[in-house]
Amino acid sequence: MNTFPVLKFAVAAGLFLSIHAIVITVGAIAGVPGVRPFAEMLTQFYGYYGYSISATGVAAGAILGFLEGFFHFGIFGLIYRWLPISR
């Protein structure tokens, strides 16, 4: 049986997307050129759940980014582990 570490992969992906949301939100608040459209896209995705381009949006984006990365890439990791791959 494949021993792919699904939980580690899901946590790593969650941390990556969490940090991504933090960097994008802080960049939009700081006025970094070209970042605002990405933060507005996050607002379209997460706005219903409390995300905004603000200081509270940094925390909301971090939590929501982690949850999305953890669940989506966790499912991806489970699918990968179930594939019959010979090594």
N, C-alpha and C positions, 0 to 999 in steps of 0.2 A: 504494500500500500504506500502511496505517496505520502511523504512526511512534510509537506509544505506547511510552514508556520502561519496559518491563516490569521490567528489572533495578533501576532506581531505585525503582519502585513496590514491588517485593518487599523491598528493603533498608529502605525507609521503614516498611513494615508490620512487618517484623521488629523494627526498633528500637522502634516503638510498643508492640508486645506485650511486648518485653523490659522496657521501662521500666514498663509496666503491672504485670508480675509483681513487679518490684522494689518498687514503691510499695505494692502490696497486701501483700506479705510483711513489709516493714518496718512498715507500719501495723498489721498483726496482732501483730507482736512488741511494738510500742510500746503496744498496747492502745487504739487509736483505735476509738471506738464504731461498730459496724456493719460493720467491715472483716473481722472474723474469719470470717464465713460464706463470703466470697469466697475467702479464703485456704484454707479447708477444701475448697472446690470445686476449687481448684488442686491440692490434695493428692489429691483423687479422680482428677483427670486425669493428673497428673505424678508421683504418689507412687511408682509402679512404677519410674520412671526416676531416682529419687533426690531428688525434691523433698520438703521438709518445711518446717514453719513454724519456721525456725531461721536462723542466720547462713549455714550452708552451703546452705540452701534459697534464699537470696537469689541466690546464684551459679547454682544449678541452675535456678531459675525464669527467670533472665535468659537463660541459654543455651537452654533449652527453648522459652521464649517467642519468642526470635529465630528459632529453627529452624522453629517452627510458622508464625509469621507469614510468613517468607520463602518457604516451600514452598507454603502454601495460597494466599496472595495472589499469589505468582508464577504459579501455575496460573491463578488468576482473571485476572491481567493478560494471560496468553497467550490465554485465551479471548476477552477483550475485544479484543485486537489482531486476532484472526482474524475478528471480526464484520464483516460488510460495512456499515460506517457511512459514509454520504456526508457530506462537510463542505463 
